[in-house]
Amino acid sequence: MGGSSLGVGMIGYSFMGAVHSHAWRTVGRVFDLGVDVDMRVICGRNEEAVTAAAAKYGWQSAETDWRAVIARDDIDIIDVCTPGSSHEEIAVAALNAGKHVICEKPLANTVAEAERMAAAAQAASGKSMVAFNYRRVPALAYARELVRQGRLGRIFHVRAVYLQDWIIDPEFPLVWRLVKEEAGSGALGDLGAHIVDAAQFVTGSQITNVSGELRTFIDERPLVGETHLLEATKSAERGKVTVDDAALFLANFDNGAVGTFEATRFASGRKNGMAIEVNGEKASLRFEFESMNELWVHDHTVDGKDAGFRRVMVTESDHPYVEGWWPPGHVLGYDHTFTHEFRDFVLDIVNDRAPEPSFADGLYVQRVLDAVERSAQAQSVRTNV
């Protein structure tokens, strides 16, 4: 391992595998990393499908056994893109083998799994990161800078939502994301994890307790022969949905702020409606991912007759991450966030820095999700994280 190049082995080849492949292909061509990144092997259980994915996405080889990938001497980085049920086993094995590991979110399906993963990361020689890609949206990274500079002053409110609509149809099949054993939770983990991490990232504060509500609107769905939603085929048989369709919770932060969070896959008309607003004594910020190059900023110290939210186009060369891309106003997209993520991870490896978000950060998010579940089950007003 090591030398002038870093060999990557990716476990998983579906939606996230495609996105990650694009980012691995791109990162070294856009940013100066000080090392080459080689896409050496992609791994999946279906030999025919993963071989086709290797050819399509630009990987040098394909493998059906993730243990064999970890055992290879030419693999430095393991990229985990599988369902949450396998995150712990793969990531811990890779860390124990001395590999660097980047793992898709949420970190695990349970707090216990996340604790073991964080402990393994703490003891490992390799670097590790949780793939919360929205941290790498330039506008959100810029929002974080404004908070760190004290531009908002004391923070009062955090308001975050993540809205999608892709499972409203009751005949949409029972894919793995709707099965607790595979996914851990539904909208709560799939979407809620992102906005919990985004809130921590932007404000620099953590949630201390929550009051949650979970709801499953459609209890049974057609069974499928293939578990990836883009390849699913319907069947006459039906199976039970074992995760939440929607999650809502109130939260208290350790800086004294209060928060409201909503995650659902039943918001008709919303495709990827992730948004966060932060209200402080001096200013407010508003970000919406479907307009991801924009940050709305209100300066409350300005005289009322001139005050109001103003749109900042976060495409200048001195905005976070933008230096590698295009002239101002030439907007970026979803895929760029993963390129930025891999840029940071590789630079942290090269420069021997601790990557963020760490597995410990992923464990914190998992504890918040767990507290929401416990609160919803107990119908408790407040549940500590």
C-alpha positions as CSV (number, residue, x, y, z in Angstrom):
1,M,0.0,0.0,0.0
2,G,0.9,3.7,-0.2
3,G,3.5,5.3,-2.5
4,S,2.5,7.6,-5.3
5,S,-1.0,6.2,-5.7
6,L,-3.9,5.1,-3.5
7,G,-5.8,2.0,-4.7
8,V,-9.6,2.1,-4.1
9,G,-11.8,-0.9,-3.6
10,M,-15.6,-0.1,-3.6
11,I,-18.1,-2.5,-2.0
12,G,-21.5,-2.0,-3.7
13,Y,-22.5,-0.9,-7.2
14,S,-26.1,0.3,-7.3
15,F,-27.2,4.0,-6.9
16,M,-24.5,5.0,-4.4
17,G,-22.0,2.9,-6.2
18,A,-22.7,4.8,-9.5
19,V,-22.4,8.2,-7.7
20,H,-19.2,7.2,-5.9
21,S,-17.7,5.9,-9.1
22,H,-18.3,9.2,-10.8
23,A,-16.6,11.0,-7.9
24,W,-13.6,8.7,-7.9
25,R,-13.1,9.2,-11.6
26,T,-13.3,12.9,-11.3
27,V,-11.6,13.9,-8.1
28,G,-8.0,13.6,-9.2
29,R,-8.7,15.5,-12.5
30,V,-10.2,18.5,-10.7
31,F,-8.2,18.9,-7.5
32,D,-4.5,18.6,-6.9
33,L,-4.3,15.7,-4.4
34,G,-0.5,15.1,-4.4
35,V,-1.2,11.4,-5.2
36,D,-2.9,9.4,-7.9
37,V,-6.2,7.7,-7.1
38,D,-6.7,4.3,-8.9
39,M,-10.1,2.7,-9.2
40,R,-8.8,-0.9,-8.8
41,V,-11.8,-3.1,-7.9
42,I,-15.6,-2.9,-7.5
43,C,-17.4,-5.6,-5.5
44,G,-20.9,-7.0,-5.5
45,R,-22.7,-10.3,-4.9
46,N,-24.0,-10.7,-8.5
47,E,-21.1,-11.5,-10.7
48,E,-22.7,-10.6,-14.0
49,A,-24.1,-7.3,-12.6
50,V,-20.9,-6.2,-10.9
51,T,-18.8,-7.1,-13.9
52,A,-21.0,-4.9,-16.1
53,A,-20.8,-2.1,-13.5
54,A,-17.0,-2.3,-13.5
55,A,-17.0,-1.8,-17.3
56,K,-19.5,1.0,-17.2
57,Y,-18.1,3.0,-14.3
58,G,-14.4,2.6,-15.1
59,W,-13.1,0.1,-12.5
60,Q,-10.1,-2.0,-13.4
61,S,-11.6,-5.3,-12.1
62,A,-14.7,-6.8,-10.4
63,E,-15.0,-9.1,-7.4
64,T,-17.9,-10.9,-5.6
65,D,-16.3,-11.4,-2.2
66,W,-15.6,-8.2,-0.2
67,R,-13.1,-10.1,2.0
68,A,-11.0,-10.7,-1.0
69,V,-11.0,-7.0,-1.8
70,I,-9.8,-6.2,1.7
71,A,-7.1,-8.8,1.5
72,R,-5.5,-7.3,-1.6
73,D,-2.2,-5.5,-1.0
74,D,-2.9,-3.0,-3.7
75,I,-6.0,-1.7,-2.0
76,D,-5.5,1.3,0.3
77,I,-9.1,2.7,0.6
78,I,-12.3,0.7,1.1
79,D,-15.4,2.6,0.1
80,V,-18.6,1.0,1.7
81,C,-21.7,1.6,-0.4
82,T,-23.8,-1.3,0.8
83,P,-27.1,-1.3,2.8
84,G,-26.6,-0.5,6.5
85,S,-26.9,-4.1,7.6
86,S,-23.4,-4.8,6.4
87,H,-21.6,-1.6,7.3
88,E,-20.2,-2.8,10.6
89,E,-18.8,-6.1,9.3
90,I,-17.1,-4.7,6.3
91,A,-15.8,-1.4,7.8
92,V,-14.4,-3.1,11.0
93,A,-12.7,-5.8,8.9
94,A,-11.2,-3.2,6.7
95,L,-10.0,-1.0,9.6
96,N,-8.5,-4.1,11.3
97,A,-6.6,-4.8,8.1
98,G,-5.1,-1.4,8.1
99,K,-7.2,0.1,5.3
100,H,-8.6,3.6,5.1
101,V,-12.4,3.5,5.2
102,I,-15.1,5.8,3.9
103,C,-18.6,4.5,4.7
104,E,-22.0,5.7,3.5
105,K,-24.5,7.1,5.9
106,P,-26.1,6.4,8.3
107,L,-23.0,4.8,9.8
108,A,-24.9,1.7,11.0
109,N,-28.4,0.3,11.7
110,T,-28.1,0.5,15.5
111,V,-26.2,2.4,18.2
112,A,-24.4,-0.8,19.3
113,E,-23.1,-1.3,15.8
114,A,-22.0,2.3,15.5
115,E,-20.2,2.1,18.8
116,R,-18.2,-0.9,17.7
117,M,-17.4,0.9,14.4
118,A,-16.3,4.1,16.2
119,A,-14.1,2.0,18.6
120,A,-12.5,0.2,15.7
121,A,-11.8,3.5,14.0
122,Q,-10.3,5.0,17.1
123,A,-7.9,2.0,17.4
124,A,-7.1,1.7,13.7
125,S,-4.0,2.9,11.8
126,G,-6.1,3.9,8.8
127,K,-8.3,7.0,8.4
128,S,-12.1,6.8,8.4
129,M,-15.0,9.0,7.4
130,V,-18.8,8.9,7.2
131,A,-20.1,10.0,3.8
132,F,-22.4,12.8,4.8
133,N,-22.0,14.5,1.4
134,Y,-24.2,17.5,2.1
135,R,-21.4,18.9,4.2
136,R,-19.6,19.4,1.0
137,V,-22.2,21.6,-0.7
138,P,-20.3,24.9,-1.0
139,A,-23.3,26.9,0.2
140,L,-23.6,24.8,3.4
141,A,-19.9,25.0,4.0
142,Y,-20.1,28.8,3.6
143,A,-23.0,28.9,6.0
144,R,-20.8,27.1,8.5
145,E,-18.1,29.7,8.0
146,L,-20.6,32.5,8.7
147,V,-21.7,30.9,12.0
148,R,-18.0,30.3,13.0
149,Q,-17.3,34.0,12.4
150,G,-20.0,35.0,14.8
151,R,-22.2,36.6,12.1
152,L,-25.4,35.1,13.5
153,G,-24.5,35.7,17.2
154,R,-26.5,33.6,19.6
155,I,-28.6,30.9,17.8
156,F,-32.2,30.5,18.7
157,H,-33.8,28.2,16.1
158,V,-32.8,25.4,13.8
159,R,-35.4,24.3,11.3
160,A,-34.6,21.4,9.0
161,V,-36.6,19.2,6.6
162,Y,-35.9,16.5,4.0
163,L,-38.8,15.8,1.8
164,Q,-39.2,13.2,-1.0
165,D,-42.2,11.5,-2.6
166,W,-40.9,8.3,-4.3
167,I,-42.9,5.8,-2.3
168,I,-46.4,7.4,-2.3
169,D,-47.7,4.9,-4.7
170,P,-49.0,2.0,-2.6
171,E,-48.0,-0.4,-5.4
172,F,-44.4,0.7,-5.2
173,P,-42.5,-2.5,-4.4
174,L,-40.9,-3.6,-1.1
175,V,-37.3,-2.6,-1.8
176,W,-34.6,-3.0,0.8
177,R,-34.9,0.6,2.1
178,L,-38.3,-0.4,3.4
179,V,-37.1,-3.4,5.4
180,K,-35.7,-2.7,8.9
181,E,-33.3,-5.6,8.9
182,E,-31.5,-4.1,5.9
183,A,-32.0,-0.3,6.3
184,G,-32.3,0.1,10.1
185,S,-35.0,2.7,9.7
186,G,-36.9,4.4,7.0
187,A,-37.1,8.2,6.3
188,L,-35.6,8.7,9.8
189,G,-32.2,7.1,8.9
190,D,-32.2,7.6,5.1
191,L,-33.1,11.3,5.2
192,G,-33.2,12.4,8.9
193,A,-29.6,11.4,9.4
194,H,-28.5,14.0,6.7
195,I,-30.3,16.9,8.4
196,V,-29.2,16.0,11.9
197,D,-25.6,16.0,10.6
198,A,-26.2,19.2,8.6
199,A,-27.5,20.9,11.8
200,Q,-24.5,19.9,13.8
201,F,-22.2,20.9,10.9
202,V,-23.6,24.3,10.4
203,T,-24.2,25.4,14.0
204,G,-21.3,23.5,15.7
205,S,-23.8,22.4,18.3
206,Q,-25.2,19.0,19.2
207,I,-28.7,17.8,20.0
208,T,-29.2,16.8,23.7
209,N,-32.8,15.5,23.7
210,V,-35.7,15.0,21.4
211,S,-39.5,14.4,21.2
212,G,-40.3,12.2,18.2
213,E,-43.1,10.9,16.1
214,L,-42.8,8.1,13.5
215,R,-45.5,7.1,11.1
216,T,-45.9,4.3,8.5
217,F,-48.7,5.1,6.0
218,I,-48.6,2.0,3.9
219,D,-48.1,-1.3,5.8
220,E,-47.7,-3.8,2.9
221,R,-46.2,-3.6,-0.5
222,P,-45.6,-5.9,-3.5
223,L,-42.6,-8.2,-3.1
224,V,-39.8,-7.9,-5.6
225,G,-37.2,-10.1,-7.2
226,E,-34.4,-7.4,-7.0
227,T,-33.9,-5.2,-4.0
228,H,-32.6,-2.1,-5.7
229,L,-35.3,0.4,-6.4
230,L,-34.2,1.2,-9.9
231,E,-34.3,-2.5,-10.9
232,A,-37.4,-3.6,-8.8
233,T,-40.1,-5.7,-10.5
234,K,-43.6,-6.0,-9.0
235,S,-45.1,-9.3,-7.8
236,A,-48.6,-10.5,-6.8
237,E,-47.2,-11.4,-3.3
238,R,-47.0,-8.7,-0.7
239,G,-44.7,-8.1,2.3
240,K,-44.7,-6.0,5.4
241,V,-43.1,-2.6,5.5
242,T,-41.1,-2.6,8.8
243,V,-39.7,1.0,8.8
244,D,-41.2,4.5,9.1
245,D,-42.5,6.4,6.1
246,A,-42.2,9.8,8.0
247,A,-40.3,11.1,11.0
248,L,-40.8,14.3,12.9
249,F,-39.1,15.5,16.1
250,L,-38.5,18.5,18.3
251,A,-35.0,18.9,19.6
252,N,-32.9,20.9,22.2
253,F,-29.3,21.8,21.4
254,D,-26.4,22.1,23.8
255,N,-26.1,25.8,22.9
256,G,-29.6,26.5,24.1
257,A,-31.3,26.6,20.6
258,V,-34.4,24.7,19.8
259,G,-35.0,22.7,16.6
260,T,-37.7,21.1,14.5
261,F,-36.9,18.3,12.1
262,E,-39.1,16.5,9.5
263,A,-38.1,13.7,7.1
264,T,-40.6,12.0,4.8
265,R,-40.8,10.1,1.6
266,F,-44.5,11.0,1.2
267,A,-44.3,14.7,0.4
268,S,-45.9,14.7,-3.1
269,G,-44.1,17.0,-5.5
270,R,-40.9,17.0,-3.4
271,K,-38.1,15.1,-5.1
272,N,-35.1,16.0,-3.0
273,G,-36.3,18.8,-0.8
274,M,-33.6,19.1,1.8
275,A,-33.5,22.5,3.6
276,I,-32.2,24.1,6.7
277,E,-32.8,27.5,8.3
278,V,-30.9,28.9,11.2
279,N,-32.1,32.0,13.1
280,G,-29.7,34.0,15.3
281,E,-29.8,37.3,17.2
282,K,-27.8,39.0,14.5
283,A,-28.7,37.2,11.3
284,S,-30.5,34.2,9.7
285,L,-29.4,31.7,7.1
286,R,-31.6,29.6,4.7
287,F,-30.4,26.8,2.4
288,E,-32.5,24.6,0.0
289,F,-30.7,21.8,-1.8
290,E,-32.9,22.0,-4.9
291,S,-31.3,25.4,-5.3
292,M,-28.0,24.2,-4.0
293,N,-25.7,27.0,-5.3
294,E,-27.6,29.6,-3.3
295,L,-27.5,30.7,0.3
296,W,-30.1,33.2,1.6
297,V,-28.8,35.5,4.3
298,H,-30.6,38.1,6.4
299,D,-28.5,40.6,8.4
300,H,-30.7,41.7,11.3
301,T,-28.3,44.5,12.2
302,V,-29.3,46.4,9.1
303,D,-32.0,49.1,9.5
304,G,-35.4,47.6,9.0
305,K,-36.2,49.7,5.9
306,D,-33.3,48.1,4.1
307,A,-33.3,44.6,5.7
308,G,-34.4,41.4,4.2
309,F,-33.1,38.1,2.9
310,R,-30.5,38.4,0.1
311,R,-29.4,35.6,-2.2
312,V,-25.7,34.8,-2.3
313,M,-24.6,32.8,-5.3
314,V,-21.9,30.6,-3.7
315,T,-19.9,30.1,-6.9
316,E,-17.0,32.5,-6.4
317,S,-13.5,31.1,-6.5
318,D,-12.9,31.9,-2.8
319,H,-16.1,30.0,-1.7
320,P,-15.5,26.5,-0.3
321,Y,-14.5,23.9,-2.9
322,V,-15.2,26.2,-5.9
323,E,-11.6,26.9,-6.7
324,G,-11.4,23.6,-8.7
325,W,-14.4,24.3,-10.9
326,W,-15.8,26.9,-13.2
327,P,-16.2,30.7,-13.5
328,P,-18.7,32.4,-11.1
329,G,-22.3,31.6,-11.8
330,H,-21.5,28.3,-13.6
331,V,-23.4,26.2,-11.1
332,L,-22.5,22.9,-9.5
333,G,-24.7,19.8,-8.9
334,Y,-25.3,16.8,-6.7
335,D,-22.4,14.8,-8.0
336,H,-19.9,17.5,-7.1
337,T,-20.6,17.0,-3.4
338,F,-19.1,13.5,-3.6
339,T,-16.1,14.7,-5.5
340,H,-15.5,17.3,-2.7
341,E,-16.0,14.6,-0.1
342,F,-13.3,12.3,-1.7
343,R,-11.0,15.3,-2.1
344,D,-11.1,16.0,1.6
345,F,-10.7,12.3,2.5
346,V,-7.7,11.8,0.2
347,L,-6.0,15.0,1.4
348,D,-6.6,14.0,5.0
349,I,-4.9,10.6,4.2
350,V,-2.0,12.3,2.4
351,N,-1.5,15.0,5.1
352,D,-2.1,12.6,8.0
353,R,-5.1,14.6,9.3
354,A,-8.3,13.3,11.1
355,P,-11.1,13.3,8.6
356,E,-14.5,14.8,9.3
357,P,-17.2,13.7,9.8
358,S,-15.5,10.9,11.8
359,F,-17.1,7.6,12.8
360,A,-17.6,9.3,16.2
361,D,-19.7,11.9,14.4
362,G,-21.6,9.1,12.8
363,L,-22.2,7.5,16.2
364,Y,-23.6,10.8,17.5
365,V,-26.1,10.9,14.6
366,Q,-27.0,7.3,15.3
367,R,-27.7,8.2,19.0
368,V,-30.0,11.0,17.9
369,L,-31.9,8.6,15.5
370,D,-32.2,6.1,18.3
371,A,-33.6,8.6,20.7
372,V,-36.2,9.7,18.2
373,E,-37.3,6.0,17.8
374,R,-37.4,5.5,21.6
375,S,-39.4,8.7,22.1
376,A,-41.9,7.7,19.4
377,Q,-42.3,4.2,20.8
378,A,-42.8,5.5,24.4
379,Q,-44.8,8.5,23.3
380,S,-42.4,10.4,25.5
381,V,-42.2,14.2,25.7
382,R,-38.4,14.2,26.0
383,T,-35.9,11.5,25.4
384,N,-32.2,12.1,26.0
385,V,-29.7,11.4,23.3
